[in-house]
């Protein structure tokens, strides 16, 4: 998070605290909901996973299950 975005996040959280804090006449449940909303707005969406990355993971997982002598098994030796 860049400093400018971090400063905006802090400003939004402080505004939510001022508006909903129980010590200032607010409700604890509404405070939690307001803070969760601020965090949700300022959290970047996760990057979509590519098919290539998923395929690589699958190949790595399957290589460990291949019989010992097969090419690509990465297990040619008996230790």
C-alpha positions, -999 to 999 in steps of 0.1 A, spaced: 0 0 0 14 33 -10 18 61 16 -10 81 1 -34 51 1 -23 43 37 -31 79 48 -65 76 31 -72 43 49 -62 59 83 -85 89 76 -114 66 67 -109 45 98 -107 75 121 -139 89 106 -156 56 112 -143 55 148 -156 90 154 -190 82 141 -195 48 156 -174 44 187 -193 32 218 -176 58 241 -190 85 218 -226 72 218 -223 47 190 -229 9 189 -201 -17 190 -217 -38 163 -221 -8 139 -184 1 147 -173 -34 137 -194 -33 105 -181 2 96 -144 -8 101 -149 -40 81 -164 -19 53 -135 5 53 -110 -24 53 -129 -41 24 -129 -9 4 -91 -4 8 -80 -40 4 -70 -47 -32 -87 -76 -50 -65 -107 -54 -49 -112 -88 -66 -140 -107 -47 -172 -109 -35 -181 -143 -42 -215 -159 -5 -220 -165 3 -216 -128 -24 -241 -119 -11 -265 -145 24 -263 -132 12 -270 -97 -7 -301 -109 24 -314 -128 46 -309 -97 21 -328 -76 18 -356 -101 55 -361 -105 59 -372 -69 33 -400 -76 49 -414 -107 67 -448 -103 104 -446 -97 118 -454 -131 95 -432 -152 110 -402 -170 99 -371 -152 95 -388 -119 126 -371 -104 132 -403 -84 157 -424 -103 178 -436 -74 172 -458 -44 188 -443 -14 
